[in-house]
Every structure is written in C-alpha cells, then in structure tokens.
C-alpha cells in the first residue's frame, strides 16, 4: 500500500522549465509552465499542483489545454504520455528536491500504461 506523497513546490524547477525549453506541442520558443492535471494515480492537479508534473507549453497551447478534456488535448498533439516528458525534465532539473522521486516514481511509470 502506498503512502500519500507530499506535493513538491519548486520555483527553481518551474523557472528552469520555462526558460530552457520550447513548447512540446508546437515548438514555439516562448513558453509557460503547464501542470499536468490528470495523473494516473490520484489526481493532485485540480487545485493542488505538484511542480514535478509540469511541461512547457506556449500561451496558445496552454490555453487550449485548459479549454478541453486534457487527455484529448495530449492525444490531439501526439503527446499521449506527457508524464514521460515531465519525468525527463525532473531528471535534469537543477532543483535537488524535484529529483528525489523515491515515492513518486510510480506516478511516472503508471503514466506509461494509459
């Protein structure tokens, strides 16, 4: 049985994602950090945002993500598993607490099965 994970908040990680990456949907270079709202095991995204589960999206794509079913948004943009992208960002993040996945790695792995 899994224990409840604490949310990770990291301004350092969010700034790094926004300043060093392009939109994963359209490739535009000016991006915002977009939190993945649908998580495979226990949705922490609706109002409670964990900064490990975020990806870079431009303003237009980010707005589009919020105006429709999120799973459909990822499918339409050929990003069936944004969790893998978020995982890679976390592995390379300059923020140490974001890299510490001991309990949360299951979320990233389970995202592969959707």
MOPAC internal coordinates of N, CA, C and O (Angstrom, degrees):
PM7 1SCF
backbone

  N    0.0000 0     0.00 0     0.00 0    0    0    0
  C    1.4420 1     0.00 0     0.00 0    1    0    0
  C    1.5344 1   108.75 1     0.00 0    2    1    0
  O    1.2310 1   121.00 1   -46.86 1    3    2    1
  N    1.2931 1   115.70 1   133.14 1    3    2    1
  C    1.4604 1   121.16 1  -176.81 1    5    3    2
  C    1.5231 1   110.52 1   -86.99 1    6    5    3
  O    1.2310 1   121.38 1   -40.30 1    7    6    5
  N    1.3329 1   114.96 1   139.70 1    7    6    5
  C    1.4585 1   118.63 1   174.77 1    9    7    6
  C    1.5111 1   109.04 1   -83.90 1   10    9    7
  O    1.2310 1   121.01 1   -22.41 1   11   10    9
  N    1.3120 1   115.67 1   157.59 1   11   10    9
  C    1.4496 1   120.53 1  -179.30 1   13   11   10
  C    1.5299 1   110.12 1   -69.33 1   14   13   11
  O    1.2310 1   120.61 1   -48.52 1   15   14   13
  N    1.3205 1   116.44 1   131.48 1   15   14   13
  C    1.4549 1   121.64 1  -178.65 1   17   15   14
  C    1.5215 1   110.98 1   -85.76 1   18   17   15
  O    1.2310 1   121.37 1   -31.96 1   19   18   17
  N    1.3187 1   114.98 1   148.04 1   19   18   17
  C    1.4568 1   120.16 1   174.37 1   21   19   18
  C    1.5121 1   108.93 1   -80.92 1   22   21   19
  O    1.2310 1   120.82 1   -32.57 1   23   22   21
  N    1.3090 1   116.03 1   147.43 1   23   22   21
  C    1.4559 1   120.35 1   174.64 1   25   23   22
  C    1.5185 1   109.37 1   -71.09 1   26   25   23
  O    1.2310 1   120.97 1   -37.87 1   27   26   25
  N    1.3099 1   115.74 1   142.13 1   27   26   25
  C    1.4581 1   120.43 1   175.40 1   29   27   26
  C    1.5129 1   108.03 1  -105.22 1   30   29   27
  O    1.2310 1   120.86 1   -54.93 1   31   30   29
  N    1.3179 1   115.96 1   125.07 1   31   30   29
  C    1.4566 1   122.23 1   176.34 1   33   31   30
  C    1.5204 1   107.02 1  -114.97 1   34   33   31
  O    1.2310 1   120.22 1   -53.02 1   35   34   33
  N    1.3332 1   117.18 1   126.98 1   35   34   33
  C    1.4509 1   120.01 1  -178.10 1   37   35   34
  C    1.5236 1   111.29 1  -148.65 1   38   37   35
  O    1.2310 1   120.96 1   -77.21 1   39   38   37
  N    1.2986 1   115.76 1   102.79 1   39   38   37
  C    1.4689 1   120.64 1   175.89 1   41   39   38
  C    1.5304 1   110.08 1   -61.35 1   42   41   39
  O    1.2310 1   120.62 1   142.55 1   43   42   41
  N    1.3348 1   116.42 1   -37.45 1   43   42   41
  C    1.4675 1   121.44 1  -179.37 1   45   43   42
  C    1.5290 1   110.54 1   -59.87 1   46   45   43
  O    1.2310 1   120.24 1   135.00 1   47   46   45
  N    1.3258 1   117.15 1   -45.00 1   47   46   45
  C    1.4692 1   121.26 1   179.25 1   49   47   46
  C    1.5316 1   110.99 1   -66.06 1   50   49   47
  O    1.2310 1   120.35 1   134.84 1   51   50   49
  N    1.3255 1   116.93 1   -45.16 1   51   50   49
  C    1.4655 1   120.65 1  -179.00 1   53   51   50
  C    1.5285 1   111.41 1   -61.75 1   54   53   51
  O    1.2310 1   120.53 1   136.78 1   55   54   53
  N    1.3120 1   116.59 1   -43.22 1   55   54   53
  C    1.4696 1   119.89 1   178.54 1   57   55   54
  C    1.5201 1   111.16 1   -64.35 1   58   57   55
  O    1.2310 1   120.32 1   140.13 1   59   58   57
  N    1.3199 1   117.00 1   -39.87 1   59   58   57
  C    1.4584 1   121.42 1   178.82 1   61   59   58
  C    1.5379 1   110.87 1   -63.32 1   62   61   59
  O    1.2310 1   120.42 1   136.66 1   63   62   61
  N    1.3187 1   116.81 1   -43.34 1   63   62   61
  C    1.4712 1   120.84 1   178.48 1   65   63   62
  C    1.5278 1   109.98 1   -61.91 1   66   65   63
  O    1.2310 1   120.29 1   134.38 1   67   66   65
  N    1.3251 1   117.04 1   -45.62 1   67   66   65
  C    1.4690 1   121.08 1  -176.64 1   69   67   66
  C    1.5219 1   113.16 1   -70.14 1   70   69   67
  O    1.2310 1   119.99 1   147.47 1   71   70   69
  N    1.3118 1   117.63 1   -32.53 1   71   70   69
  C    1.4672 1   120.29 1  -174.80 1   73   71   70
  C    1.5258 1   114.44 1   -92.08 1   74   73   71
  O    1.2310 1   119.80 1   163.09 1   75   74   73
  N    1.3166 1   117.98 1   -16.91 1   75   74   73
  C    1.4567 1   119.97 1  -171.91 1   77   75   74
  C    1.5225 1   115.56 1  -119.94 1   78   77   75
  O    1.2310 1   119.85 1  -168.53 1   79   78   77
  N    1.3116 1   117.89 1    11.47 1   79   78   77
  C    1.4633 1   119.93 1  -175.82 1   81   79   78
  C    1.5268 1   110.70 1  -140.38 1   82   81   79
  O    1.2310 1   121.08 1   -20.65 1   83   82   81
  N    1.3287 1   115.53 1   159.35 1   83   82   81
  C    1.4618 1   120.24 1   175.57 1   85   83   82
  C    1.5260 1   108.57 1  -106.03 1   86   85   83
  O    1.2310 1   120.62 1   -10.99 1   87   86   85
  N    1.3087 1   116.42 1   169.01 1   87   86   85
  C    1.4636 1   122.57 1  -178.12 1   89   87   86
  C    1.5289 1   109.87 1   -59.55 1   90   89   87
  O    1.2310 1   120.24 1   -53.19 1   91   90   89
  N    1.3275 1   117.14 1   126.81 1   91   90   89
  C    1.4581 1   120.29 1  -179.16 1   93   91   90
  C    1.5269 1   112.10 1   -75.71 1   94   93   91
  O    1.2310 1   120.27 1   172.06 1   95   94   93
  N    1.3177 1   117.08 1    -7.94 1   95   94   93
  C    1.4536 1   121.08 1   179.27 1   97   95   94
  C    1.5337 1   111.84 1   -95.74 1   98   97   95
  O    1.2310 1   120.42 1   128.94 1   99   98   97
  N    1.3401 1   116.81 1   -51.06 1   99   98   97
  C    1.4758 1   119.10 1  -174.40 1  101   99   98
  C    1.5283 1   113.84 1  -117.14 1  102  101   99
  O    1.2310 1   119.97 1   169.08 1  103  102  101
  N    1.3339 1   117.67 1   -10.92 1  103  102  101
  C    1.4564 1   120.87 1   178.36 1  105  103  102
  C    1.5200 1   115.69 1    88.23 1  106  105  103
  O    1.2310 1   119.79 1   179.93 1  107  106  105
  N    1.3270 1   118.00 1    -0.07 1  107  106  105
  C    1.4631 1   121.31 1  -179.82 1  109  107  106
  C    1.5287 1   109.19 1   -62.18 1  110  109  107
  O    1.2310 1   120.44 1   -35.63 1  111  110  109
  N    1.3184 1   116.76 1   144.37 1  111  110  109
  C    1.4694 1   119.80 1  -171.90 1  113  111  110
  C    1.5369 1   115.08 1   -83.65 1  114  113  111
  O    1.2310 1   119.37 1   156.85 1  115  114  113
  N    1.3181 1   118.81 1   -23.15 1  115  114  113
  C    1.4637 1   120.26 1   178.34 1  117  115  114
  C    1.5273 1   108.75 1   -92.06 1  118  117  115
  O    1.2310 1   120.88 1   -64.69 1  119  118  117
  N    1.3378 1   115.92 1   115.31 1  119  118  117
  C    1.4624 1   119.49 1  -172.50 1  121  119  118
  C    1.5229 1   113.20 1  -127.49 1  122  121  119
  O    1.2310 1   122.67 1   -14.57 1  123  122  121
  N    1.3076 1   112.48 1   165.43 1  123  122  121
  C    1.4583 1   123.76 1   171.48 1  125  123  122
  C    1.5213 1   106.51 1  -120.14 1  126  125  123
  O    1.2310 1   120.97 1   -18.24 1  127  126  125
  N    1.3045 1   115.74 1   161.76 1  127  126  125
  C    1.4551 1   120.05 1   175.17 1  129  127  126
  C    1.5228 1   107.76 1   -86.83 1  130  129  127
  O    1.2310 1   120.89 1   -54.15 1  131  130  129
  N    1.3162 1   115.90 1   125.85 1  131  130  129
  C    1.4630 1   121.63 1   179.34 1  133  131  130
  C    1.5229 1   108.94 1  -114.82 1  134  133  131
  O    1.2310 1   120.37 1   -58.21 1  135  134  133
  N    1.3188 1   116.91 1   121.79 1  135  134  133
  C    1.4581 1   120.55 1   178.22 1  137  135  134
  C    1.5267 1   109.43 1   -79.27 1  138  137  135
  O    1.2310 1   121.33 1   -40.31 1  139  138  137
  N    1.3090 1   115.06 1   139.69 1  139  138  137
  C    1.4634 1   120.97 1   174.77 1  141  139  138
  C    1.5186 1   106.32 1   -77.55 1  142  141  139
  O    1.2310 1   120.80 1   -63.42 1  143  142  141
  N    1.3047 1   116.07 1   116.58 1  143  142  141
  C    1.4686 1   120.23 1  -174.08 1  145  143  142
  C    1.5115 1   112.60 1   -84.82 1  146  145  143
  O    1.2310 1   120.35 1   150.44 1  147  146  145
  N    1.3291 1   116.93 1   -29.56 1  147  146  145
  C    1.4625 1   119.27 1  -179.95 1  149  147  146
  C    1.5248 1   108.12 1   -99.72 1  150  149  147
  O    1.2310 1   120.95 1   -65.73 1  151  150  149
  N    1.3191 1   115.79 1   114.27 1  151  150  149
  C    1.4512 1   120.81 1   176.73 1  153  151  150
  C    1.5142 1   108.60 1  -112.54 1  154  153  151
  O    1.2310 1   120.03 1   -36.42 1  155  154  153
  N    1.3257 1   117.55 1   143.58 1  155  154  153
  C    1.4647 1   120.98 1  -175.64 1  157  155  154
  C    1.5225 1   114.48 1   -59.70 1  158  157  155
  O    1.2310 1   119.66 1   141.61 1  159  158  157
  N    1.3105 1   118.25 1   -38.39 1  159  158  157
  C    1.4745 1   120.68 1  -177.13 1  161  159  158
  C    1.5125 1   109.93 1  -119.88 1  162  161  159
  O    1.2310 1   120.63 1   -82.09 1  163  162  161
  N    1.2848 1   116.39 1    97.91 1  163  162  161
  C    1.4573 1   119.18 1   177.43 1  165  163  162
  C    1.5103 1   112.05 1    74.74 1  166  165  163
  O    1.2310 1   120.58 1   -76.95 1  167  166  165
  N    1.2845 1   116.49 1   103.05 1  167  166  165
  C    1.4563 1   121.82 1  -176.68 1  169  167  166
  C    1.5169 1   110.44 1   -73.89 1  170  169  167
  O    1.2310 1   120.61 1   -67.12 1  171  170  169
  N    1.3256 1   116.45 1   112.88 1  171  170  169
  C    1.4606 1   119.69 1   175.52 1  173  171  170
  C    1.5088 1   110.01 1  -100.92 1  174  173  171
  O    1.2310 1   119.98 1   179.49 1  175  174  173
  N    1.3122 1   117.65 1    -0.51 1  175  174  173
  C    1.4480 1   121.10 1  -171.66 1  177  175  174
  C    1.5114 1   117.09 1   -79.96 1  178  177  175
  O    1.2310 1   119.15 1   152.77 1  179  178  177
  N    1.3013 1   119.23 1   -27.23 1  179  178  177
  C    1.4649 1   120.82 1  -176.95 1  181  179  178
  C    1.5256 1   109.76 1   -79.09 1  182  181  179
  O    1.2310 1   120.78 1   -91.42 1  183  182  181
  N    1.3145 1   116.12 1    88.58 1  183  182  181
  C    1.4510 1   121.10 1   178.37 1  185  183  182
  C    1.5165 1   113.73 1    93.26 1  186  185  183
  O    1.2310 1   120.13 1   152.34 1  187  186  185
  N    1.3132 1   117.36 1   -27.66 1  187  186  185
  C    1.4656 1   122.24 1   178.30 1  189  187  186
  C    1.5163 1   107.20 1  -114.96 1  190  189  187
  O    1.2310 1   120.35 1   -74.66 1  191  190  189
  N    1.3030 1   116.93 1   105.34 1  191  190  189
  C    1.4539 1   120.18 1  -173.89 1  193  191  190
  C    1.5232 1   112.27 1  -105.61 1  194  193  191
  O    1.2310 1   121.02 1   -54.93 1  195  194  193
  N    1.3140 1   115.66 1   125.07 1  195  194  193
  C    1.4577 1   122.67 1   175.43 1  197  195  194
  C    1.5238 1   106.32 1   -97.49 1  198  197  195
  O    1.2310 1   120.55 1   -55.93 1  199  198  197
  N    1.3155 1   116.55 1   124.07 1  199  198  197
  C    1.4590 1   121.05 1  -173.08 1  201  199  198
  C    1.5274 1   114.09 1   -71.04 1  202  201  199
  O    1.2310 1   119.60 1   171.27 1  203  202  201
  N    1.3242 1   118.37 1    -8.73 1  203  202  201
  C    1.4659 1   119.75 1   174.39 1  205  203  202
  C    1.5239 1   110.84 1   -72.01 1  206  205  203
  O    1.2310 1   120.34 1   153.50 1  207  206  205
  N    1.3167 1   116.96 1   -26.50 1  207  206  205
  C    1.4620 1   121.45 1  -174.70 1  209  207  206
  C    1.5178 1   110.12 1  -101.40 1  210  209  207
  O    1.2310 1   120.97 1  -112.35 1  211  210  209
  N    1.3265 1   115.75 1    67.65 1  211  210  209
  C    1.4598 1   119.98 1   179.63 1  213  211  210
  C    1.5247 1   110.17 1  -141.31 1  214  213  211
  O    1.2310 1   121.43 1   -24.04 1  215  214  213
  N    1.3220 1   114.87 1   155.96 1  215  214  213
  C    1.4620 1   122.55 1   179.97 1  217  215  214
  C    1.5280 1   108.65 1  -139.45 1  218  217  215
  O    1.2310 1   119.88 1   -20.65 1  219  218  217
  N    1.3233 1   117.84 1   159.35 1  219  218  217
  C    1.4604 1   120.27 1   177.66 1  221  219  218
  C    1.5281 1   111.89 1   -84.31 1  222  221  219
  O    1.2310 1   120.71 1   -53.55 1  223  222  221
  N    1.3284 1   116.25 1   126.45 1  223  222  221
  C    1.4637 1   122.57 1   174.77 1  225  223  222
  C    1.5261 1   108.13 1  -133.29 1  226  225  223
  O    1.2310 1   120.53 1   -35.58 1  227  226  225
  N    1.3320 1   116.59 1   144.42 1  227  226  225
  C    1.4569 1   119.49 1   174.15 1  229  227  226
  C    1.5354 1   108.50 1   -70.44 1  230  229  227
  O    1.2310 1   120.21 1   -11.57 1  231  230  229
  N    1.3230 1   117.20 1   168.43 1  231  230  229
  C    1.4561 1   121.37 1  -177.70 1  233  231  230
  C    1.5296 1   111.41 1   -55.33 1  234  233  231
  O    1.2310 1   120.45 1   132.63 1  235  234  233
  N    1.3262 1   116.75 1   -47.37 1  235  234  233
  C    1.4700 1   120.88 1  -176.84 1  237  235  234
  C    1.5340 1   111.27 1   -62.90 1  238  237  235
  O    1.2310 1   120.16 1   133.81 1  239  238  237
  N    1.3219 1   117.30 1   -46.19 1  239  238  237
  C    1.4702 1   120.28 1   179.76 1  241  239  238
  C    1.5272 1   111.34 1   -67.92 1  242  241  239
  O    1.2310 1   120.33 1   143.14 1  243  242  241
  N    1.3212 1   116.97 1   -36.86 1  243  242  241
  C    1.4584 1   121.15 1   178.71 1  245  243  242
  C    1.5282 1   110.35 1   -63.70 1  246  245  243
  O    1.2310 1   120.66 1   136.29 1  247  246  245
  N    1.3324 1   116.34 1   -43.71 1  247  246  245
  C    1.4693 1   120.27 1   177.04 1  249  247  246
  C    1.5220 1   110.23 1   -61.84 1  250  249  247
  O    1.2310 1   120.50 1   137.97 1  251  250  249
  N    1.3272 1   116.66 1   -42.03 1  251  250  249
  C    1.4675 1   121.56 1   179.37 1  253  251  250
  C    1.5332 1   110.21 1   -62.05 1  254  253  251
  O    1.2310 1   120.32 1   139.09 1  255  254  253
  N    1.3225 1   116.99 1   -40.91 1  255  254  253
  C    1.4667 1   121.54 1   178.28 1  257  255  254
  C    1.5289 1   110.76 1   -56.78 1  258  257  255
  O    1.2310 1   120.43 1   141.16 1  259  258  257
  N    1.3350 1   116.79 1   -38.84 1  259  258  257
  C    1.4631 1   121.02 1  -176.39 1  261  259  258
  C    1.5249 1   113.81 1   -81.87 1  262  261  259
  O    1.2310 1   119.93 1   166.59 1  263  262  261
  N    1.3231 1   117.74 1   -13.41 1  263  262  261
  C    1.4681 1   119.39 1  -176.54 1  265  263  262
  C    1.5199 1   113.69 1   -98.33 1  266  265  263
  O    1.2310 1   120.11 1  -178.35 1  267  266  265
  N    1.3287 1   117.40 1     1.65 1  267  266  265
  C    1.4621 1   119.19 1  -177.95 1  269  267  266
  C    1.5251 1   110.39 1  -143.81 1  270  269  267
  O    1.2310 1   121.15 1    -3.57 1  271  270  269
  N    1.3144 1   115.40 1   176.43 1  271  270  269
  C    1.4476 1   121.37 1   174.33 1  273  271  270
  C    1.5247 1   107.86 1   -58.87 1  274  273  271
  O    1.2310 1   120.41 1   -55.66 1  275  274  273
  N    1.3200 1   116.82 1   124.34 1  275  274  273
  C    1.4603 1   119.59 1  -174.01 1  277  275  274
  C    1.5288 1   113.35 1   -63.90 1  278  277  275
  O    1.2310 1   120.17 1   139.27 1  279  278  277
  N    1.3210 1   117.29 1   -40.73 1  279  278  277
  C    1.4686 1   118.64 1   177.71 1  281  279  278
  C    1.5274 1   110.44 1   -59.15 1  282  281  279
  O    1.2310 1   120.50 1   138.90 1  283  282  281
  N    1.3156 1   116.65 1   -41.10 1  283  282  281
  C    1.4639 1   120.74 1   179.04 1  285  283  282
  C    1.5263 1   110.67 1   -66.25 1  286  285  283
  O    1.2310 1   119.87 1   141.30 1  287  286  285
  N    1.3236 1   117.85 1   -38.70 1  287  286  285
  C    1.4613 1   121.20 1   176.52 1  289  287  286
  C    1.5298 1   110.31 1   -56.96 1  290  289  287
  O    1.2310 1   120.52 1   131.81 1  291  290  289
  N    1.3399 1   116.61 1   -48.19 1  291  290  289
  C    1.4643 1   119.27 1  -179.30 1  293  291  290
  C    1.5234 1   110.63 1   -64.38 1  294  293  291
  O    1.2310 1   119.93 1   139.32 1  295  294  293
  N    1.3328 1   117.74 1   -40.68 1  295  294  293
  C    1.4671 1   120.66 1   179.16 1  297  295  294
  C    1.5325 1   111.57 1   -62.99 1  298  297  295
  O    1.2310 1   120.38 1   134.10 1  299  298  297
  N    1.3259 1   116.88 1   -45.90 1  299  298  297
  C    1.4637 1   121.03 1  -179.37 1  301  299  298
  C    1.5244 1   112.18 1   -60.92 1  302  301  299
  O    1.2310 1   120.57 1   152.63 1  303  302  301
  N    1.3228 1   116.52 1   -27.37 1  303  302  301
  C    1.4565 1   121.10 1  -178.04 1  305  303  302
  C    1.5240 1   112.64 1  -102.61 1  306  305  303
  O    1.2310 1   121.00 1  -160.97 1  307  306  305
  N    1.3486 1   115.69 1    19.03 1  307  306  305
  C    1.4680 1   122.10 1   178.62 1  309  307  306
  C    1.5230 1   112.74 1    54.22 1  310  309  307
  O    1.2310 1   120.85 1  -142.03 1  311  310  309
  N    1.3163 1   115.97 1    37.97 1  311  310  309
  C    1.4629 1   122.29 1   178.46 1  313  311  310
  C    1.5203 1   107.91 1  -125.40 1  314  313  311
  O    1.2310 1   120.84 1  -117.20 1  315  314  313
  N    1.3228 1   116.00 1    62.80 1  315  314  313
  C    1.4571 1   119.85 1  -173.70 1  317  315  314
  C    1.5220 1   112.75 1   -62.98 1  318  317  315
  O    1.2310 1   120.15 1   160.05 1  319  318  317
  N    1.3303 1   117.32 1   -19.95 1  319  318  317
  C    1.4611 1   118.71 1   177.97 1  321  319  318
  C    1.5268 1   111.04 1  -135.70 1  322  321  319
  O    1.2310 1   120.08 1  -100.01 1  323  322  321
  N    1.3273 1   117.45 1    79.99 1  323  322  321
  C    1.4622 1   119.70 1   177.85 1  325  323  322
  C    1.5304 1   111.97 1   -65.57 1  326  325  323
  O    1.2310 1   120.44 1   162.80 1  327  326  325
  N    1.3399 1   116.77 1   -17.20 1  327  326  325
  C    1.4593 1   120.48 1   178.42 1  329  327  326
  C    1.5303 1   111.00 1   -62.32 1  330  329  327
  O    1.2310 1   119.93 1   144.08 1  331  330  329
  N    1.3123 1   117.74 1   -35.92 1  331  330  329
  C    1.4666 1   120.65 1   178.10 1  333  331  330
  C    1.5239 1   110.23 1   -63.25 1  334  333  331
  O    1.2310 1   120.61 1   138.55 1  335  334  333
  N    1.3180 1   116.44 1   -41.45 1  335  334  333
  C    1.4565 1   120.41 1   178.82 1  337  335  334
  C    1.5278 1   110.15 1   -65.14 1  338  337  335
  O    1.2310 1   120.45 1   135.75 1  339  338  337
  N    1.3310 1   116.75 1   -44.25 1  339  338  337
  C    1.4647 1   121.18 1   178.58 1  341  339  338
  C    1.5241 1   110.30 1   -61.32 1  342  341  339
  O    1.2310 1   120.63 1   140.69 1  343  342  341
  N    1.3119 1   116.41 1   -39.31 1  343  342  341
  C    1.4659 1   121.43 1   178.75 1  345  343  342
  C    1.5256 1   110.86 1   -61.33 1  346  345  343
  O    1.2310 1   120.71 1   134.44 1  347  346  345
  N    1.3366 1   116.25 1   -45.56 1  347  346  345
  C    1.4701 1   119.94 1   179.09 1  349  347  346
  C    1.5295 1   111.04 1   -63.25 1  350  349  347
  O    1.2310 1   120.52 1   140.42 1  351  350  349
  N    1.3186 1   116.61 1   -39.58 1  351  350  349
  C    1.4644 1   119.56 1   176.77 1  353  351  350
  C    1.5251 1   110.69 1   -60.90 1  354  353  351
  O    1.2310 1   120.57 1   137.76 1  355  354  353
  N    1.3149 1   116.52 1   -42.24 1  355  354  353
  C    1.4597 1   120.32 1  -179.86 1  357  355  354
  C    1.5296 1   111.76 1   -64.78 1  358  357  355
  O    1.2310 1   120.60 1   140.59 1  359  358  357
  N    1.3154 1   116.45 1   -39.41 1  359  358  357
  C    1.4670 1   119.96 1   179.83 1  361  359  358
  C    1.5264 1   111.95 1   -61.74 1  362  361  359
  O    1.2310 1   120.34 1   149.19 1  363  362  361
  N    1.3313 1   116.95 1   -30.81 1  363  362  361
  C    1.4666 1   121.60 1  -176.58 1  365  363  362
  C    1.5240 1   113.46 1  -104.33 1  366  365  363
  O    1.2310 1   120.37 1  -176.21 1  367  366  365
  N    1.3104 1   116.90 1     3.79 1  367  366  365
  C    1.4650 1   121.50 1  -177.31 1  369  367  366
  C    1.5244 1   111.76 1   -65.22 1  370  369  367
  O    1.2310 1   120.45 1   -34.20 1  371  370  369
  N    1.3329 1   116.74 1   145.80 1  371  370  369
  C    1.4624 1   119.60 1   174.56 1  373  371  370
  C    1.5316 1   112.52 1   -76.10 1  374  373  371
  O    1.2310 1   120.12 1   172.99 1  375  374  373
  N    1.3159 1   117.38 1    -7.01 1  375  374  373
  C    1.4665 1   121.58 1  -178.74 1  377  375  374
  C    1.5337 1   110.45 1   -91.53 1  378  377  375
  O    1.2310 1   120.53 1   -60.59 1  379  378  377
  N    1.3163 1   116.59 1   119.41 1  379  378  377
  C    1.4669 1   121.05 1  -177.02 1  381  379  378
  C    1.5194 1   113.37 1   -64.01 1  382  381  379
  O    1.2310 1   119.72 1   140.63 1  383  382  381
  N    1.3296 1   118.14 1   -39.37 1  383  382  381
  C    1.4689 1   118.84 1  -176.36 1  385  383  382
  C    1.5200 1   112.01 1   -68.70 1  386  385  383
  O    1.2310 1   119.64 1   154.97 1  387  386  385
  N    1.3225 1   118.29 1   -25.03 1  387  386  385
  C    1.4604 1   121.40 1   177.05 1  389  387  386
  C    1.5274 1   110.31 1   -71.99 1  390  389  387
  O    1.2310 1   120.44 1   149.57 1  391  390  389
  N    1.3187 1   116.76 1   -30.43 1  391  390  389
  C    1.4663 1   121.14 1  -179.62 1  393  391  390
  C    1.5268 1   113.12 1   -75.10 1  394  393  391
  O    1.2310 1   120.27 1   164.11 1  395  394  393
  N    1.2886 1   117.09 1   -15.89 1  395  394  393
  C    1.4689 1   120.66 1  -177.05 1  397  395  394
  C    1.5237 1   110.14 1   -84.43 1  398  397  395
  O    1.2310 1   120.43 1   -83.43 1  399  398  397
  N    1.3279 1   116.78 1    96.57 1  399  398  397
  C    1.4683 1   121.93 1  -173.65 1  401  399  398
  C    1.5165 1   114.59 1  -104.41 1  402  401  399
  O    1.2310 1   118.74 1  -175.09 1  403  402  401
  N    1.2830 1   120.01 1     4.91 1  403  402  401
  C    1.4607 1   120.60 1  -165.94 1  405  403  402
  C    1.5246 1   113.59 1   -39.33 1  406  405  403
  O    1.2310 1   119.46 1   138.54 1  407  406  405
  N    1.3124 1   118.64 1   -41.46 1  407  406  405
  C    1.4662 1   120.07 1   179.47 1  409  407  406
  C    1.5166 1   112.55 1   -96.56 1  410  409  407
  O    1.2310 1   119.69 1   150.66 1  411  410  409
  N    1.3215 1   118.20 1   -29.34 1  411  410  409
  C    1.4629 1   119.35 1  -171.98 1  413  411  410
  C    1.5145 1   114.37 1   -89.32 1  414  413  411
  O    1.2310 1   119.03 1   171.93 1  415  414  413
  N    1.3134 1   119.46 1    -8.07 1  415  414  413
  C    1.4581 1   121.10 1  -178.50 1  417  415  414
  C    1.5211 1   111.36 1   -56.05 1  418  417  415
  O    1.2310 1   119.93 1   147.73 1  419  418  417
  N    1.3330 1   117.73 1   -32.27 1  419  418  417
  C    1.4639 1   120.73 1   179.17 1  421  419  418
  C    1.5210 1   111.64 1   -57.01 1  422  421  419
  O    1.2310 1   119.88 1   144.03 1  423  422  421
  N    1.3226 1   117.83 1   -35.97 1  423  422  421
  C    1.4563 1   120.11 1   179.09 1  425  423  422
  C    1.5233 1   110.40 1   -60.77 1  426  425  423
  O    1.2310 1   120.45 1   135.25 1  427  426  425
  N    1.3162 1   116.74 1   -44.75 1  427  426  425
  C    1.4543 1   120.29 1  -179.17 1  429  427  426
  C    1.5245 1   110.54 1   -65.99 1  430  429  427
  O    1.2310 1   120.05 1   137.49 1  431  430  429
  N    1.3258 1   117.51 1   -42.51 1  431  430  429
  C    1.4627 1   120.57 1  -179.60 1  433  431  430
  C    1.5101 1   111.56 1   -64.87 1  434  433  431
  O    1.2310 1   120.34 1   137.01 1  435  434  433
  N    1.3328 1   116.96 1   -42.99 1  435  434  433
  C    1.4604 1   120.61 1  -179.31 1  437  435  434
  C    1.5090 1   111.69 1   -64.91 1  438  437  435
  O    1.2310 1   119.81 1   153.31 1  439  438  437
  N    1.3281 1   117.97 1   -26.69 1  439  438  437
  C    1.4507 1   121.01 1   177.42 1  441  439  438
  C    1.5123 1   112.65 1   -62.66 1  442  441  439
  O    1.2310 1   119.91 1   157.89 1  443  442  441
  N    1.3314 1   117.78 1   -22.11 1  443  442  441
  C    1.4623 1   121.59 1   178.74 1  445  443  442
  C    1.5124 1   112.61 1   -69.57 1  446  445  443
  O    1.2310 1   120.59 1   155.77 1  447  446  445
  N    1.3115 1   116.47 1   -24.23 1  447  446  445
  C    1.4589 1   120.44 1  -174.14 1  449  447  446
  C    1.5120 1   114.59 1   -87.20 1  450  449  447
  O    1.2310 1   120.00 1   177.17 1  451  450  449
  N    1.3032 1   117.61 1    -2.83 1  451  450  449
  C    1.4696 1   119.22 1  -177.17 1  453  451  450
  C    1.4918 1   111.27 1   -83.87 1  454  453  451
  O    1.2310 1   120.10 1   180.00 1  455  454  453

